[in-house]
Amino acid sequence: MRLEILEKMSALLTAAFGLVAALAWNGAIRAIFEKLFGTDDQIWAMLVYAVVVTIIAVLVTVWVARVASKAKGDNSQ
């Protein structure tokens, strides 16, 4: 049961960080379009935020996958 909970938490965390990264990119892309076609938003701040959130999401996803793999007994990573 503990392993099943860890697997579900791993999937949930991965999905949550994916959503945060997607929302960050959505804001950045929206700002780019506004810059090109209309109002001037804080485009650089939004781009930096999107990149940072994506990097964090990737790192956390890799870390969670390794923890889940170790919990399963797979030491190939």
C-alpha positions in Angstrom: 0.0 0.0 0.0 2.9 2.4 0.8 4.3 1.9 -2.7 1.0 2.6 -4.3 0.6 5.8 -2.3 4.1 6.9 -3.4 3.3 6.1 -7.0 0.1 8.1 -6.9 1.8 11.1 -5.1 4.6 10.9 -7.8 2.0 11.2 -10.5 0.1 14.0 -8.7 3.3 16.0 -8.1 4.3 15.6 -11.8 0.9 16.7 -13.0 0.9 19.7 -10.6 4.3 20.9 -11.7 3.3 20.4 -15.3 0.3 22.6 -14.8 2.3 25.3 -13.1 4.8 25.3 -16.0 2.1 25.3 -18.6 0.4 28.3 -16.9 3.7 30.1 -16.7 4.3 29.6 -20.4 0.7 30.6 -21.1 1.3 34.0 -19.4 4.7 34.5 -21.2 3.3 33.7 -24.6 0.3 36.0 -23.9 2.7 38.8 -23.0 4.7 38.2 -26.2 1.5 38.6 -28.3 0.5 41.7 -26.4 4.0 43.1 -27.0 3.8 42.4 -30.7 0.2 43.4 -31.2 -0.8 45.7 -28.4 -0.1 46.7 -24.8 3.4 46.4 -23.2 3.4 44.0 -20.3 6.3 42.8 -18.1 7.4 40.4 -20.8 10.9 39.7 -19.6 9.8 39.0 -16.0 7.1 36.6 -17.4 9.6 34.8 -19.6 12.1 34.4 -16.8 9.3 33.1 -14.5 8.3 30.6 -17.2 11.8 29.3 -17.7 12.5 29.1 -13.9 9.2 27.2 -13.2 9.9 24.8 -16.1 13.4 24.1 -14.8 12.1 23.5 -11.3 9.3 21.3 -12.6 11.8 19.2 -14.6 14.2 18.8 -11.6 11.4 17.9 -9.2 9.9 15.5 -11.7 13.3 13.7 -12.1 13.8 13.7 -8.4 10.4 12.2 -7.7 10.8 9.6 -10.4 14.1 8.5 -8.8 12.6 8.3 -5.3 9.7 6.2 -6.7 12.2 4.0 -8.6 14.3 3.5 -5.5 11.2 2.6 -3.5 10.4 0.0 -6.1 13.8 -1.5 -5.7 15.1 -0.5 -9.2 18.6 0.9 -8.7 19.4 1.3 -12.5 19.2 5.1 -12.3 
